Amino acid sequence: MASSAAGSSGLSGAVGAVQDGWRHGLWLLQPLAAVDPAPLFVLSLLPYLAFLRWAGRSGRFPPLALRGFQFTLVFVAVTIVAAVVAELRFGQQLADVDPLHGAAEAFLTVANLMVLLGFSTASADGPPPQGHEQVLRPGEDGVVHPEDGASVSDPR
């Protein structure tokens, strides 16, 4: 009996030490808790919009994959609307309202499937290499052959 009491006090002592360490280190994160994340979400869209612009102008993306990346913005819009509805209608965060959260996440799933299908069904006769790029595609025998005459070292 004494050994179990000693074991449990050792465990509670260890848990208490971890909790004390967490409390003492938490002051580092408290200033971040006061920051409103909304402007950060808006700012995070800027690099993504730049990526979409580059992807569209580069001509290197299969059309369905590009639409999938663009559809991610629909997911963002739906998620914002769902978050507002969750807060106003249910008084909870979106993550706590399963039907709304699942519906919003379904848009991300559709976007990801579009990207996947776009790249996986891209024609093997895609656009020719631009500049110094080397395009490698598997031949009928499943071995990758360079199309521009460059050599590929065989590690065998």
Solvent accessible surface area in square Angstrom, and as a share of the most:
residue,aa,sasa,rsa
1,M,204,0.91
2,A,83,0.64
3,S,91,0.58
4,S,74,0.48
5,A,60,0.46
6,A,67,0.52
7,G,46,0.45
8,S,69,0.44
9,S,68,0.44
10,G,45,0.44
11,L,120,0.60
12,S,69,0.45
13,G,45,0.43
14,A,54,0.42
15,V,70,0.40
16,G,25,0.24
17,A,65,0.50
18,V,108,0.62
19,Q,93,0.42
20,D,61,0.32
21,G,44,0.42
22,W,156,0.55
23,R,145,0.53
24,H,129,0.58
25,G,32,0.31
26,L,57,0.28
27,W,157,0.55
28,L,109,0.54
29,L,87,0.43
30,Q,108,0.48
31,P,86,0.54
32,L,119,0.59
33,A,91,0.71
34,A,92,0.71
35,V,78,0.45
36,D,89,0.46
37,P,69,0.43
38,A,52,0.40
39,P,72,0.45
40,L,102,0.51
41,F,137,0.57
42,V,96,0.55
43,L,103,0.51
44,S,66,0.42
45,L,55,0.27
46,L,106,0.53
47,P,88,0.56
48,Y,57,0.22
49,L,81,0.40
50,A,61,0.48
51,F,60,0.25
52,L,17,0.08
53,R,146,0.53
54,W,127,0.45
55,A,1,0.01
56,G,38,0.37
57,R,179,0.65
58,S,22,0.14
59,G,49,0.47
60,R,115,0.42
61,F,39,0.16
62,P,23,0.14
63,P,109,0.69
64,L,74,0.37
65,A,0,0.00
66,L,28,0.14
67,R,140,0.51
68,G,0,0.00
69,F,46,0.19
70,Q,57,0.25
71,F,52,0.22
72,T,29,0.17
73,L,53,0.26
74,V,60,0.35
75,F,31,0.13
76,V,42,0.24
77,A,54,0.42
78,V,41,0.24
79,T,36,0.21
80,I,102,0.52
81,V,94,0.54
82,A,9,0.07
83,A,39,0.30
84,V,77,0.44
85,V,60,0.35
86,A,0,0.00
87,E,99,0.44
88,L,144,0.72
89,R,174,0.63
90,F,101,0.42
91,G,55,0.53
92,Q,88,0.39
93,Q,128,0.57
94,L,21,0.11
95,A,62,0.48
96,D,89,0.46
97,V,13,0.07
98,D,106,0.55
99,P,107,0.67
100,L,44,0.22
101,H,61,0.27
102,G,43,0.42
103,A,55,0.43
104,A,2,0.01
105,E,66,0.30
106,A,49,0.38
107,F,70,0.29
108,L,52,0.26
109,T,74,0.43
110,V,67,0.39
111,A,0,0.00
112,N,86,0.44
113,L,90,0.45
114,M,42,0.19
115,V,28,0.16
116,L,109,0.54
117,L,89,0.44
118,G,2,0.02
119,F,95,0.40
120,S,76,0.49
121,T,99,0.58
122,A,48,0.37
123,S,73,0.47
124,A,73,0.57
125,D,126,0.65
126,G,26,0.25
127,P,76,0.48
128,P,106,0.66
129,P,48,0.30
130,Q,87,0.39
131,G,82,0.79
132,H,178,0.79
133,E,62,0.28
134,Q,73,0.32
135,V,32,0.19
136,L,83,0.41
137,R,56,0.20
138,P,94,0.59
139,G,30,0.29
140,E,190,0.85
141,D,100,0.52
142,G,57,0.54
143,V,72,0.42
144,V,68,0.39
145,H,86,0.39
146,P,38,0.24
147,E,95,0.43
148,D,74,0.38
149,G,74,0.71
150,A,38,0.29
151,S,107,0.69
152,V,74,0.42
153,S,101,0.65
154,D,89,0.46
155,P,134,0.84
156,R,234,0.85
